[in-house]
Each structure stands twice: as C-alpha cells, then as structure tokens.
Amino acid sequence: MPPAGLPSISRAGAAPISPARLEEALRRIGEDHRRVIVETYYRGCSVAEAAATLGIPAGTVKSRTFYALKALKLALQERGLAP
C-alpha cells in the first residue's frame, strides 16, 4: 500500500489527480509493481536502494518500474484521468 499523504499529481493543462484517486489506481496494479513505484517515486530511493529494500536485483527494479508505470497509466486512463 502506498504511504499516507500522497501528493496530488499535476498534468500539463489539466487538473491535478487527487491523492485518493491516485491511491485507488495504485491499488489496481500488482503488488510487485506497486512496491517499486512506492520505493522509487514516493520514497525517492535510487534503483540500488530500492533493490536492496525489496531484495531483488537492480535490473528487476528497472523492469518492474517500466511496467508499473504502464499499468498505472492504464488504470488512470480507465478512469478518464489520463490521456
């Protein structure tokens, strides 16, 4: 689960996505993907730090981050919150 107090996300030329909506979209992606998003984007960890925290190789963090962002975008698009 993402940490409490998620910031809103601004999109160019659009209203920001509320923390509640972002958290809802994060719940719709897989646990492995959600964990790398939380570590790299919300906690600000480097790939190496996230890998150590999650107990996975750095290459796996990179791969999961790539696919997690795609899944998150799709979850937001399904709600009409992303182009």
C-alpha positions as CSV (number, residue, x, y, z in Angstrom):
1,M,0.0,0.0,0.0
2,P,1.3,3.5,-0.8
3,P,2.4,5.7,2.1
4,A,-0.2,8.0,3.6
5,G,-0.3,11.6,2.4
6,L,0.3,11.1,-1.3
7,P,0.8,14.3,-3.1
8,S,-1.5,15.3,-5.9
9,I,-0.1,14.9,-9.4
10,S,-0.3,17.7,-11.9
11,R,-0.7,17.1,-15.6
12,A,0.1,19.7,-18.2
13,G,-3.1,21.7,-19.0
14,A,-5.3,19.6,-16.7
15,A,-6.5,19.5,-13.1
16,P,-4.3,17.5,-10.7
17,I,-5.1,14.0,-9.8
18,S,-6.2,13.8,-6.2
19,P,-4.3,11.6,-3.8
20,A,-7.4,9.4,-3.3
21,R,-7.7,8.7,-7.0
22,L,-4.0,8.0,-7.3
23,E,-4.1,5.6,-4.4
24,E,-7.1,3.9,-6.0
25,A,-5.2,3.5,-9.3
26,L,-2.2,2.2,-7.4
27,R,-4.4,-0.5,-5.7
28,R,-5.4,-1.7,-9.2
29,I,-1.8,-2.6,-10.2
30,G,0.0,-5.7,-9.0
31,E,1.7,-5.7,-5.6
32,D,5.2,-6.1,-7.1
33,H,4.7,-3.2,-9.4
34,R,3.1,-1.1,-6.6
35,R,6.1,-1.7,-4.3
36,V,8.7,-0.5,-6.9
37,I,6.6,2.7,-7.5
38,V,6.4,3.4,-3.8
39,E,10.1,2.9,-3.3
40,T,11.3,4.8,-6.4
41,Y,8.8,7.6,-6.7
42,Y,7.3,8.2,-3.2
43,R,10.2,7.3,-1.0
44,G,12.7,8.7,-3.5
45,C,15.0,5.7,-3.5
46,S,17.6,5.0,-6.2
47,V,17.4,1.8,-8.1
48,A,20.1,0.3,-6.0
49,E,18.4,1.4,-2.7
50,A,15.0,0.0,-3.9
51,A,16.7,-3.2,-5.0
52,A,18.2,-3.6,-1.5
53,T,15.0,-2.8,0.3
54,L,12.9,-5.1,-1.9
55,G,15.5,-7.9,-2.0
56,I,15.6,-8.0,-5.8
57,P,18.2,-7.3,-8.5
58,A,18.5,-3.7,-9.8
59,G,17.6,-4.8,-13.3
60,T,14.3,-6.2,-11.9
61,V,13.6,-2.9,-10.2
62,K,14.1,-1.1,-13.6
63,S,11.9,-3.6,-15.4
64,R,9.2,-3.6,-12.8
65,T,9.2,0.3,-12.7
66,F,8.8,0.4,-16.5
67,Y,5.8,-2.0,-16.5
68,A,4.4,-0.5,-13.3
69,L,4.2,3.0,-14.9
70,K,2.5,1.5,-17.9
71,A,0.0,-0.3,-15.7
72,L,-0.6,2.8,-13.6
73,K,-1.2,4.9,-16.7
74,L,-3.8,2.3,-18.0
75,A,-5.5,2.3,-14.6
76,L,-5.7,6.1,-14.7
77,Q,-6.9,6.0,-18.3
78,E,-9.7,3.6,-17.4
79,R,-11.0,6.2,-15.0
80,G,-10.6,9.1,-17.5
81,L,-7.8,10.6,-15.6
82,A,-5.0,10.3,-18.1
83,P,-4.9,10.8,-21.9
